[in-house]
């Protein structure tokens, strides 16, 4: 149970988690991957002439894959913070670091990738059928594949050529999206070490409560700032001094800083909780 890392021991933990994947989370992943079929079937019954754009279908598949990542810690490692049932996890012949890295592998990569690939396979099958609302392939959408990013919206942010905007802002947005995904997933890993039951539901409820409280605090603060004399002139001066491209760059930079901080914080808190867990 020390914090050392041995590759052979780590592979055994990964293999053990793989054997445990289907009994604990397999049915849920299968349902998530098959959910777009319900939309396809509903449209056949309701309106045979309706079509679902490829961009929307890709967003749905990616959303389901991310939801699988959020659910994975509470399903695959439901007992790792339970005093009685968690003794099995604690007694595995591997270090805490190896078990933690295996959990991250399945949470961040394996489970969402399985749902994503399953959703893609189902979408291709439904698109190939001569009936239904799937009229085009996923890669024929306007947003592009596999990243759902409307680059045309970013072209208005700067004064350069559109291809330069695509390369600069597009890569930044994609990086920001991935960082946000990792940070959000690590949050659910952390809460899976806190809550004993209904871990995903409790996490969403606490996030809603925290957001509600923050909103109650920010609304009067924002109104007080905006109502101050000279605020409008300050904003106008700021916009005159810096162009839209510079402001967009600063916004993306600080959003990246926030996402990296979130990722580091919840990753460290999750590791700290498991490292100090008493069974």
C-alpha positions as a printed Julia matrix, in Angstrom:
279×3 Matrix{Float64}:
   0.0    0.0     0.0
   2.96   2.36   -0.34
   3.13   5.04   -3.01
   5.7    3.38   -5.24
   4.94   2.43   -8.83
   5.65  -0.9   -10.46
   4.61  -1.42  -14.07
   3.76  -5.12  -13.77
   1.69  -4.49  -10.66
  -0.06  -1.58  -12.36
  -0.96  -3.77  -15.36
  -2.49  -6.32  -13.01
  -4.64  -3.6   -11.42
  -5.72  -2.39  -14.86
  -6.61  -5.96  -15.84
  -8.55  -6.43  -12.61
 -10.51  -3.21  -13.27
 -11.16  -4.37  -16.83
 -12.69  -7.63  -15.6
 -14.84  -5.59  -13.23
 -15.92  -3.14  -15.92
 -18.87  -5.01  -17.42
 -20.42  -6.32  -14.16
 -20.39  -2.87  -12.55
 -20.83  -0.42  -15.43
 -21.29  -2.36  -18.66
 -25.08  -2.2   -18.86
 -25.1    1.53  -18.11
 -22.51   2.23  -20.82
 -24.54   0.16  -23.29
 -27.69   2.14  -22.48
 -25.85   5.46  -22.84
 -24.42   4.47  -26.22
 -27.83   3.3   -27.42
 -29.81   6.35  -26.29
 -29.62   8.08  -29.73
 -31.59   5.13  -31.09
 -34.55   6.3   -29.0
 -34.42   9.7   -30.74
 -34.16   8.04  -34.15
 -37.12   5.77  -33.39
 -39.21   8.62  -31.96
 -38.8   10.71  -35.09
 -39.84   7.8   -37.29
 -43.06   7.53  -35.31
 -43.74  11.27  -34.97
 -42.43  12.78  -38.2
 -40.89  10.7   -40.99
 -39.76  13.82  -42.86
 -37.71  15.22  -39.97
 -33.91  15.14  -40.09
 -31.37  15.42  -37.3
 -28.26  17.43  -38.28
 -24.93  15.68  -37.98
 -23.65  18.41  -35.66
 -26.46  17.82  -33.17
 -25.96  14.05  -33.28
 -22.25  14.46  -32.6
 -22.97  16.78  -29.68
 -25.36  14.19  -28.24
 -22.8   11.39  -28.57
 -20.06  13.49  -26.97
 -22.4   14.54  -24.17
 -23.27  10.91  -23.44
 -19.58   9.99  -23.44
 -18.84  12.75  -20.95
 -21.75  11.65  -18.77
 -20.24   8.16  -18.77
 -16.99   9.68  -17.49
 -18.86  11.48  -14.71
 -20.67   8.31  -13.67
 -17.68   5.98  -13.91
 -16.05   6.69  -10.5
 -19.26   6.15   -8.55
 -19.99   2.9   -10.39
 -16.59   1.28  -10.82
 -15.24   2.39   -7.43
 -18.43   2.66   -5.42
 -16.91   1.11   -2.28
 -13.51   2.78   -2.15
 -14.67   5.25    0.52
 -16.87   2.84    2.49
 -15.36   1.67    5.75
 -16.68  -1.91    5.61
 -16.97  -2.7     1.9
 -13.89  -0.7     0.94
 -11.54  -3.13    2.62
 -11.4   -5.15   -0.62
 -10.09  -2.12   -2.5
  -7.64  -1.37    0.3
  -6.26  -4.93    0.37
  -5.52  -5.19   -3.36
  -1.83  -6.11   -3.78
  -0.87  -2.8    -5.35
   0.17   0.64   -4.18
  -2.36   3.42   -3.75
  -0.74   5.28   -6.63
  -1.2    2.34   -9.0
  -4.85   1.94   -8.03
  -5.46   5.66   -8.36
  -3.86   5.82  -11.83
  -5.9    2.83  -12.97
  -9.05   4.56  -11.75
  -8.13   7.69  -13.71
  -7.44   5.6   -16.81
 -10.9    4.03  -16.78
 -12.67   7.21  -15.72
 -11.03   9.63  -18.15
 -10.33   7.35  -21.1
 -11.78   3.84  -21.22
 -15.41   4.38  -20.21
 -16.1    7.59  -22.18
 -14.21   6.23  -25.2
 -16.27   3.03  -25.14
 -19.54   5.01  -25.09
 -18.24   7.4   -27.77
 -17.19   4.59  -30.13
 -20.43   2.74  -29.46
 -22.41   5.89  -30.28
 -20.42   6.37  -33.5
 -21.01   2.77  -34.58
 -24.74   3.07  -33.89
 -24.93   6.4   -35.74
 -23.23   4.9   -38.8
 -25.64   1.98  -38.75
 -28.71   4.22  -38.48
 -27.39   6.55  -41.18
 -26.87   3.64  -43.56
 -30.52   2.61  -43.23
 -32.81   3.86  -46.01
 -35.31   5.19  -43.45
 -35.0    7.48  -40.48
 -33.98  11.02  -39.62
 -30.21  10.55  -40.13
 -29.72  11.96  -43.61
 -25.95  12.55  -43.62
 -22.83  11.13  -42.06
 -21.29  12.66  -38.96
 -18.21  13.94  -40.82
 -20.47  15.87  -43.22
 -21.59  18.31  -40.53
 -20.69  22.0   -40.54
 -18.83  21.9   -37.23
 -16.33  19.28  -38.22
 -15.4   15.9   -36.83
 -14.47  14.76  -34.24
 -14.44  18.19  -32.53
 -17.67  20.12  -32.33
 -16.31  23.61  -32.88
 -17.93  26.17  -35.17
 -14.82  27.93  -36.39
 -16.82  30.5   -38.36
 -17.93  32.02  -35.08
 -14.3   32.58  -34.14
 -13.43  34.28  -37.42
 -15.05  37.51  -36.23
 -12.83  37.78  -33.17
  -9.7   39.03  -34.93
  -8.59  41.11  -37.83
  -6.43  38.52  -39.59
  -7.28  36.03  -42.26
  -9.78  33.36  -41.37
  -7.27  30.52  -41.64
  -5.03  32.25  -39.09
  -7.97  32.66  -36.75
  -8.83  28.99  -37.15
  -5.33  27.85  -36.28
  -4.92  30.19  -33.32
  -8.32  30.28  -31.64
  -9.42  26.85  -32.81
  -6.52  25.02  -31.17
  -6.96  27.09  -28.02
 -10.66  26.33  -27.78
 -10.04  22.62  -28.29
  -7.38  22.63  -25.56
  -9.72  24.55  -23.27
 -12.5   22.04  -23.91
 -10.26  19.1   -23.04
  -9.04  20.79  -19.86
 -12.62  21.49  -18.84
 -13.54  17.87  -19.48
 -10.69  16.57  -17.34
 -11.38  19.07  -14.55
 -15.1   18.24  -14.45
 -14.41  14.5   -14.4
 -11.87  14.86  -11.61
 -14.49  16.75   -9.62
 -16.74  13.68   -9.78
 -13.8   11.46   -8.86
 -13.3   13.61   -5.77
 -16.98  13.59   -4.78
 -17.05   9.81   -5.2
 -14.6    9.7    -2.28
 -16.86  11.94   -0.18
 -20.44  10.75   -0.64
 -21.48   7.28    0.4
 -24.62   6.88   -1.72
 -26.17   8.56   -4.77
 -22.8   10.1    -5.51
 -23.58  11.51   -8.96
 -26.96  12.9    -7.92
 -25.54  14.49   -4.77
 -22.74  16.07   -6.78
 -25.19  17.67   -9.19
 -27.38  18.88   -6.32
 -24.43  20.42   -4.48
 -23.19  22.07   -7.68
 -26.65  23.55   -8.23
 -26.8   24.78   -4.63
 -23.33  26.36   -4.84
 -24.18  28.0    -8.15
 -27.42  29.34   -6.68
 -25.63  30.85   -3.67
 -22.89  32.38   -5.85
 -25.54  33.89   -8.12
 -27.32  35.45   -5.15
 -24.03  37.02   -4.1
 -22.89  38.15   -7.56
 -26.14  39.79   -8.66
 -26.08  42.66   -6.11
 -22.29  42.98   -6.44
 -22.53  43.23  -10.23
 -25.39  45.72  -10.04
 -23.4   47.84   -7.59
 -20.37  47.87   -9.88
 -22.34  48.6   -13.06
 -24.32  51.4   -11.41
 -21.19  53.24  -10.3
 -20.55  56.54  -12.13
 -17.93  56.21  -14.79
 -18.25  52.45  -15.3
 -19.53  52.85  -18.84
 -16.72  55.24  -19.7
 -14.16  52.79  -18.3
 -15.54  49.96  -20.45
 -15.51  52.21  -23.52
 -11.9   53.21  -22.81
 -10.93  49.55  -22.41
 -12.52  48.65  -25.74
 -10.79  51.57  -27.45
  -7.4   50.7   -26.0
  -7.47  46.97  -26.86
  -8.9   45.31  -29.96
 -11.28  42.36  -29.95
  -8.53  39.9   -30.79
  -6.51  40.92  -27.72
  -9.56  40.72  -25.44
 -10.48  37.31  -26.82
  -6.94  36.1   -26.25
  -6.94  37.31  -22.65
 -10.31  35.67  -22.05
  -9.09  32.33  -23.39
  -5.87  32.63  -21.39
  -7.61  33.18  -18.07
 -10.18  30.5   -18.82
  -7.28  28.12  -19.43
  -5.7   29.15  -16.11
  -9.0   28.5   -14.31
  -9.43  25.08  -15.95
  -5.85  24.04  -15.18
  -6.32  25.14  -11.57
  -9.58  23.17  -11.33
  -7.93  20.1   -12.82
  -4.95  20.31  -10.45
  -7.13  21.02   -7.39
  -9.58  18.15   -7.79
  -6.88  15.75   -8.93
  -4.87  16.54   -5.8
  -7.91  16.37   -3.52
  -8.93  12.99   -4.96
  -5.44  11.57   -4.48
  -5.21  13.02   -0.97
  -8.55  11.52    0.03
  -7.61   8.04   -1.21
  -4.13   8.26    0.25
  -5.49   9.05    3.71
  -8.56   6.81    3.55
  -8.99   4.74    6.7
 -10.72   1.37    6.5
